Amino acid sequence: MTAIVDPNLAFQQKMKERIREHIGEFMPDEALAQIVARGVEEAFFTWGESRDRWGDTKKTAPWIVEFLQTECRQQAQKAVNDWIKNNGQKLEEIAKEALENGITGAVLAAFATLWQAPLQQLQQNLSEKFSQLRKTY
């Protein structure tokens, strides 16, 4: 057996050898290679379909996609956790600034919006009263 550099080919070769040990003695090499290649393609790269409880069809990711997504999420979470652990002071400063600027501004904007209509109504009522007072005097 020669050394195989491509991991996909190495995996296919291992699967071919394992199948050959059990049932492959009855098959020619070409047929066995096709079976292994098709199995690898379906297991790792073919999108599937499933139905949810309402009967809608959903695409299901191949095993390799789910594995990579899980691995990437774990690595990203680890990187974030490490950054937070190593940059606590910087994070505290960022949070303080966000609280002082962002939240204060948001609260003021909310109060302005909340009181805008009643204050406009008060202004209109006062204007009307002053107009009535001018007319009477």
Secondary structure, DSSP 8 states (H G I E B T S, - for coil): -----SHHHHHHHHHHHHHHHHTGGGS-HHHHHHHHHHHHHHHHH--EEEE-TTS-EEEE--HHHHHHHHHHHHHHHHHHHHHHHHTHHHHHHHHHHIIIIIIHHHHHHHHHHHHHHHHHHHHHHHHHHHHHHHHH-
